[in-house]
Every structure is written in structure tokens, then in C-alpha cells.
Amino acid sequence: MKIFAETEHLILREIVIEDTGDMYRLDSDPLVHKYLGNNPLHCKGKARYYIDYIRMQYEKHGIGRWAAIEKSSGDWIGWTGLKMNTEWSPNGHSNFYDIGYRFMPQYWGKGYATESSIAARDYFFEHFPEQKLCGIAELENGASCRVLEKIGLERKEDFFYEPENLMLAWFDSELS
């Protein structure tokens, strides 16, 4: 299994089919979905669908979300990484690369979102130097907005996303 990056506290590796149970535990937790439209998963099959989609991203775009493994415990703590968005066009943006992360609540507040996002950002600009990197966070999720700013993305606009009834903030990088 491919390791994309290592940080002081994390191993960031490809997501594999065997991660389905962990992905389901993560995405079925209502607390995890508080700032994601309050729509947690209700079946393991949907978690498998997400994993298949991520694996397709690796093949088609050379990037995707990564499993985050805590070095000290060996625990699967969530995911982080990159995505090429071709099927979602928030506020008129389409075909864009974004950075994201999602962790089990017991791992919040440890700096893992920032640590893993720095690794993903560096990986992105090393492999896609001529591309813009974007990030989206719910306005009420101040912690995620701060992470995107800490890694060097600039907040460009706030907008209402009607299907989920959310106010979102759009961040992006300037092209090098």
C-alpha cells in the first residue's frame, strides 16, 4: 500500500477497501457531520462507494483522499488529502482541486488537521505546480477555516449552498 507522506505524528497512506469499516465509523458519527450538512451515513455500502470513488481518483487524477494513521497508536483516525472536483460546482466553481480532512472526534484538537493539510498542500504543489488549490469550509466551522488559512489559502468569498442549506467559505491559493 502506497504511503503518500509522513509527518511527525501521522502516516498518510492510500485508502484501501479494508478501510470500509473505519470509513463507516467516521461518516456515521453525527458529531463528525455537524458541519457537513448533518447527513451521516446509515449503511456501510455508502462507505464502500466513497472508497471506490477515492480509488478512482487515484487512477484518473493521480490524487485522492488519504487514510490518516496515528503513528503512536497505529489507529486509523480519519482521512485527509486532495480531490479533483468534477461533479460539484459550488457557487460557479467547477473542475477544481480541493484539500480536505475528516477525523474521528477523539482526535480533534491535536493539530492533526493542520499537520496533515500541510503535508497534502506540499504534495500538491510538488506534483501540480501550475494548479490552484482550493478549500471549502462551513462558516460556522471556525476551526476548519483557521486550518485553511494556516496552510496559506486565502479566503476569497462566502456563499450560500442551497441543497444543503449551508453558508460556506471558499479559500484558494494564488498560482505560483
N, C-alpha and C positions, 0 to 999 in steps of 0.2 A: 504494500500500500504506500502511496506516494506521500511524503511529507513536504509541504509547501514552504513552511517556515517554522522556526523555533524561536521562542522569546525566553526571557528569564524564567517565567512561570508556566509557559504553555507549549505544547506541541500542536501545530496546526496541520492537520493531515486531510487527505481526501475523505469525503463521506462515502461510506460503502453500505451495501444492502443490510449488513449486520447491524447497522446503526438505527434500523427502523424502530425498535422498541424504545431506544433513548429519544429519538426524534418525537415519537408519540408522547412520551412522558413530558417532554418540553412543551410541545404545542397543544397538549390537552389541559395544561395548567391555566386556569382563568387569570391568575396573577400575571403570568407571562404575557397574556393577551390584553392586559389593561390598556395599553397604548397602541394596540394593533386592531382596533375596531371591536374588541370584546367578542371575538369569534373563535374560541378554542376548538380544536379537533374533537370529534366524537367517535372516530373509528381509526384503527391502526392502518387501514388501507390507504387513507389520505396521507399519512406519514410516508408510506412507501411510494406513493405518487410523487411527493415532494423530492424524495431521494432520487427517484428515476429522472425527474426534471433536472436536478443538480448534476447528475452524472451526464446527462445530455449536454448541459452547459460546458462541462469539461471538454467533451468531444467536439462540439460545434464552435465554441468561442475561446477555448483554451483557458477559461477561468470558471469559477463557481464558488459556492459557499464551502467552507472547510469545517471539519469537526475540530472542536477545541478540547484538548485533553490536558487536564491539570497535571503537571509533572510530579508534584509532591504526592499525589494520591493515585494517579493513573485514571482518575474519573473522567468520563465523558461529561462535559459541563454545559455544552451547547454548541452553537455554531457561530462562525464569523466569516468574513471574506467578501468576495466580489460576485457581481452578477451582471450579465448583459440583459437589459430590459428591452424586449422587443414586443411584448404583448400588453404592456401597461403604458398609458400615456397621460400621466398626471399633469394637469394644467398646461397641456400642449407640448410637453416634453416627450420625445419618443426616441427609441434606439439609443439608450444611454447606459453607461456603466455606473453601477452604484456599489457603495460599500455598506455593509450591514452586519449586524450581530444579534444574537439572541441567546441568553444564558438562563440556566435554572436559577430560581430566586436565591438559593442558599449561596450562590457565587457572586451575587450583586455586591457592589461596594468594595470590591477588592482591586479595582483598577484593570480588570481583565478586558473590558470593552475598549479602553484606550490602548492598552498594551497590544491586543490583537489587531486593532484597527491601524495602528502604526505599522505593524508588520504587513498587513494587507495593502495599505497605501504604498509602502516601499516596493512591494512585489509588483503592484500595478504599474507604477511609474518606471520600474526597471523593464517590464515586459511590454508596456503600451505607452511609450514616452510621448507620443503625439496625441494622446487622447485626453479627454476631460473626465475627471472622476466626480461623481455626484453622491449626495446623501440626502435622505428624506427622514424627517422625524415628526412625530405629533408635537404640536406646540406645547401641550401640557407636559410633555416628557422632557423636562429641563435637563436631566442627566444625559440623555442621548444628544440633545442639541449641543451641550457642552463638549461631549466627546468629539462630535464632528468639527467643532471649532478648534479643539486642542490638536487635532491631526492636520490642521491647516486648510480646511474647507471654509469658504466664506458663505454666510447666509445671504441669499440673493432675493428670496421672495417668500411670502406666506400666502397660502391659498386654501380654499375650502374644497375638500374632496367629497363630493356628494354621495357616491354609492355607499360609503362607509360613515358618512356624516361626521367627518373629521376636519379639523384645522391642521394643516401640515406646513412645515418649513422646508424649503428647498435650499440645499447647500451645494456648491460646486467649487472646483479648482480652476484656476486660470491655466490656460495651456502654457506649457513651458516655452 
